[in-house]
Amino acid sequence: MPNPFTYEPKTGEKQNILKSLRDLESFCREKSFSGYDPYDGLNANLLNNRNKYLRLLLSQILVYNPINLRPIINVKKGINPKGLSLAIIAYCRLIQSGIFNYSFFKSNLEKMSNFLLSIRSPNFSQYCWGYNFPWQSSNRYLNKNEPTIVSSSYVGGAFIQLYDITKDKKYLRIAKSVCDFIIDDLNIMKADKKICFSYTCKDEYFVHNANLLGASLLSKVYTRTGEKRYKDYSLSAFDFTISEQSKSGLWYYSFNPNGKHRLQIDWHQGFILESLSDMIKELQPESEIYSASLRRGLSFYKNEQFTSDYEALWRWPRKWPIDIHNQAQGIITFSKLSSFNKDNLDFALKICIRTINTMQDKKGFFYYQKWPFYKNKISYMRWGQTWMLLALSELIYNLISSRSLKLN
């Protein structure tokens, strides 16, 4: 395969990250970013989508089984819109770092972005996206391509990155359309002047990290368009989730209007912190409540959710399994938040080195999970590979920006 990178890795700890990136990028590109997903079991159509508990059972068996049964039950590999968006964001970061050949990327740009547009959720006037498989959780069932605020926000974020790199306004128009979907099509819970966006258009399931992923996109599009309602909705959403932060710094995963909360403390804390960091950089609000919330949340994330070996707890306080998504989000969050505290970049570097040494295969891909006595080595494209592609790209961008990594 052609080599699109503009450097040759040398020996050394930080140089090993560059080699890891090249190996992973080559693996993903060779697969055309198509692969399996931990939650794609219902694509097998074994159950005709009739029974919630059987759907949930099948999904969980495939999620935790170290033997990949998908080829046996005829689950096909596919391209996940969120996963492809993560790859686009990663490529943009690499171009901004100066280590990736722009002409090579540009030749694939239209192809990747046009494919995203071709798999948008149907029957909506605005651009929005879901997953490329139906999905059953303990509390809801989502049809294939049913749009969510999470998937749509990540795709919208990819088009923002494309706009920043190319200055082509068609990408900004798409991101703006996603913002209109978030505001106009999702359900919104209002509390005084604060708001929270629903996860999908069909429910009143409110999730803090999802709320802020959408609000973060609104802040980015506001700074590029000047459309005031995006700023107003963004700050109102951030005000709500900040008001729900515990004294320890953590956020519950979700809640419903009846006041029932779900305690699930994992990579989603990183989503919240990353979104909060992005909003502060974009809107530069005068109030100190946002940076104070960020510091409190970051302290819990760093001190309570990571071990002395730089491995993220599965779900606090439970350690196992060590999950690649958790590791990737730790690298991304602490890399991004290095602008608030330089020590965070060193922490991200140590998470990355640990992950490469214990979870990357010689073929370039990263394993799904690590348990005390075995590793689940299934390669999941969206869950593991594109997240790690983004994590490595974000870390390298910040290392180069801080002059902690020199290519020559």
N, C-alpha and C positions, 0 to 999 in steps of 0.2 A: 504494500500500500504506500501511496505517496506520503512523505513526511512534511506536514504543514508548519512544524515548529521552526523557529529561527535560532535555535541554540543546540548545543550538544552537551548533555549533562556530564559533569565531572564527578570525582569522588568527594564524599563528604555527606554529613547528615542532611543538610538542607538540599544538596544536589540530588539526594535520593528521592526527595519529594518531586523534583522535576522528572526524574525517570519514572516514578510511579504514575504521574500525570500522563506522560507520553504513552505508557503501556495501557492505561485505562482508556484514554481517548481513542487509541487505535482499536481496542476491543469493541468499544461502543459504535464506532464508525463502521467497522467491519460488519456488525450486526444491524446496521441502519437504524439503530436505537429501537429495535424491535425485540421484545422478549416477554418473559412471564412476569407475573405480579403475585405477591402473596395472597391477594384477595380476588383473583380472577377465576376461581373454581366454578362459579355459576355460569361461566361461558360454555361449560360442558353441556348444559341443557338436560342434565340427567333427571331433574326433578320437575321439569315443566313449571318451575316457579310457583308451586302450589302450597307448600307447607313451610312456614317460617322456621320451625325448629329443625327440619331436615336440611333446609338451606343453610342455616347457621352451623349445623353439625358438619356438613360437607366443607364449608368454608374454613372452619377451625381445624379440621383434619389436615387440609392442605397447607394452612398457615404454619403449623408446627411440625409437620412430618419432614424429617431430614431427607427422605426419599421422594424425589419429584414424581408424583403420580400423574401429572397433567398429560403427558403424551399418551398414557394408557386410557384415560377417560376423554381423550380428544379435545383437550383445551388447546387452542391455537395461540401462538405468540402474536403479540400485537404492539402497536405504538400508542402509548399513553400520552394524551395531550399535556398533562402536567409534567411528565418525564421529559418530553421533547422541549418544553419551555425551559426547564432547568438546564438542559444542554445549551440552548440558545443563550441564556444568561451567562453560563460558564464561558462560552466562546467570546462573548462581548467582553467579559472580564480579562480574558487572555489577550485580546486585541488591545485593550487599554493598558495591559502590562507590557506590551511591546514584544511578546514572545511568540506570537502566532501570526502566521502569514495572512494578512487581510484579504489579498486577492483570492486566496484559496477559500476563505470563509465566504467572501462575497459571491463566489460561484455557486455556493450551496444555499445562500441566503433565501433567495426566492423560493427555492424548492421546499425548504423547511417551513417557512412562513405560510406558503400556499397550502401545504399539507395541513397545518394547524387550522387554517380557515375552512378547509374541506371537511374537517371532522368536528366543527362547531355543533352545539346542540341545536336540533331543528325546532321549528315552530316558535322561535323567539325573534322579535324584531331587532333586539340588540345582540351583540356578540356575547356568547357565554359558552362554557364548557363543563362537561362532567368527566366521568371515567369511561374507559372503553370496555367496561364489563358491568353487569348488575352486581349489587353489593348488599349483603344482609348483615346488619349488626344486631345487637340485643334489643335495640329500641326502634329501628326503622329499616325499611327496604328501599333502595334506590335503583331505579331502572338504568340500563345502559344509556349513557350520554345525558342523563338527567343532570342539569347544571347545578353546581354548588358554588358558593362564594369562594371556597378554597381553590378549586381548579381554575375558576375564572380569573381570580386575582393573580395566580402565578402566570397564566397565559398573558394577561394584561401587562404584568411586569416584564415579560419577555419582549412584548412589543414596545414598551417604554425604552428598554435597553437598545432595541433595534433603531428606534428613533434617535436616541442619543448618539449612536455610532454613525448612522447614515444621514441624519437630518431629513429623512424622507417623511413628509407629513402624513402619508397614508398610514404609517404605523401608529402615529399619535391619534389619528381618528379612530383606529380600532381600539386602542386603550381607552379612549374617551367613551366609546360605546359600551365597553365593559363597565365603566363607572356608572353609566346610566342604567344598566341592568341591575347593578347593586342597589342603587337608590330607588328605582322605579318598580322593580319586579320582585325583590325579596321582601319578606315581612319584616317590619321594624317594631321593636319593643321600645316604648318611650317611658322614661322616668325623669320627671322634671325636664331639664334641658339636655339630658343625656339619652343616648340611643344604643341599641344593639341590633345588628343585622342577623336575620335567621340564616341557617345553614343552607337551606334550599327554599324554593318558592312555595313548596307544598306543606311546609311544617312550621312550627313555632319552637324549633330546637335551637337554642342559643348557646354558642360556643365562643369562649373568650378569644382563643387564638384566631379563629375564623373571622370574628368581628374585626380584629385589628389587622389581619391580612388585607381585608377589604378596605379598611380605613387608611392603611398605608398606601395602597394604590391610589386612592382618592387624593392623598396629599401630593403624590408625585405628579399626577395629571394636573392638579391645580397649579403647581409651580411652572408648568409648561404651557398652560392655556389661560390661566388667570380667571377661570370660571369659579366664582365665589362659593357656589353651593357645594362644590367638592370639598373646599376647605372647611366649611361649616359642618357638614356631615362627618368629615374626618375627625375633627376635634371633639364633636359630641360623642362619637363612638369611643375615642380614646378616654374621654372623661368618664364614661360609664365603666369601662374595664378597669381603669386605674382605681375607681372608687370601690371596686370589688376585690382589690388586692388584700391579702391577709397581712397581719403585722410581721409575720416571718419573711414575707417577700414573695410567697408563692401565690398562684392563682388556681382556683378550681378549674377543672376542664370545661364543665358546662353547667347549665342550670335551666330550669323551666319557669314559666311565670308563676307556678305554685310554690316556688321557693326551694325545690329539690335540687341539690348540688351533687355533682359527680366528681369524686376525688381521683384524678388520674394524672400523676405528675411525671412527665417524661419529656421528650423532645419538643412538645407543644409549648413548654415554658420558653424554650429557645426561640420559637416562632414569635411569641409575644415580645420578647426583648429585642429581637431583630426589627420587628415592625415599629416598636417604640423608638428605637435608635434611628430608623429611616425617617420617621415623621419629624423628629427633632431636627435632623439635618435639613429636611425639606422646608418645614414651616418656620423653624427657629422661634418657637413660642416664647413669650416673655415670662410666663409663669414657671416657677421652679418645680412645680408638682410633677412634671413629666420626668425631669432628670433625677429627682429624688426617688420616684417610683422605679426608674431604670436601675439606679444604684442598689436599691433594696432587693429588687428581683434578681439582679446579677449576682449579688452576694449569696442568695439562697441557691441559685443555679450552680455556681462554682463550688461552694463549700459543702452543699448537701447532696447534690446529684452526681458528683464525680468522685471516684475513688483516688487514692494516692498513686494508683497505677495509670491514671488518666483514662479510665473507662467509665462511661456513663451508666448509672443504675438503670435497669430496665424500666421500672416504675417505682419511684421513691415510696417506701424505703427498700423495696425488693431489688436485689442486685441482678439476678440472672433472668434471662440471657443477656449477654452483651450484644447489642443490636447495631447493625451498620448504620441505620437511619439515625439512631441516637448519637453515634460517633460523628457522623457527618454534620449533624446540626450543631454539635458542640464546636467543631472546627469553624463552621460558618459564623456562629454567634460571637465567639471570642475574637475571631479575625475582624469582623465588622466593628466590634466594640473596642478595638484597640485605639480608636480615635479618642475615646473617653479615658482610657487608661492603657499605657503602653505594655503593662504586665500581661494584659489579656492576649496579646499577640504571642508571647512566649508560651502561654497556657495552650493556645490553639495549636502551636507548633508541636508541643509535647503530646497532645491528643492525636495529632496526625501521625507522628512517628510511631506511636503505640499501635495505631490502627493499621498502618502499612505493614509493620513487623508481624502482626498477629492475624490479620484478616485479608490480606491481598494474595491472590493466587499468582502463580508464575505466568499464567496466561493473561494477566492484567486486570481481571475482574476482582471484585471484593465479595467475600462470603456474606451470607445473610445474617447468621447468628453464631455466637460462641458460647458454649455451655461448659460446665466444669470438666467434663470428660470427653466431649466431642464437639465438632463444629458442623453446623448446617451449611454446606458449601454450595447450595443452590444459588445460581446467579439470577437475581431479580433486577430487571433493567430500571424500572422507575424507582423502586424502593431503595436499591443499593447503588447501582452504577451511576445514574445521573445525579443523585444526591452527592456522591463522592466526587464526581467530576466538578460539580459546582464548589464543593468544599475545598478541593485542592486548588482550584482556580482562584477562589476568594482569598485563600491563605497566601498563595504566591503573589497575587496582586498587592496585598498589604505588606508582605515581606520586601518586595521590590520598592514599593512606595516609601517604606521606612528605611530603605537602604540596608536592610538586614540580609538581603540576598543579592549577590552580584553575579551576573552571568559571565563576565569576562575576567 
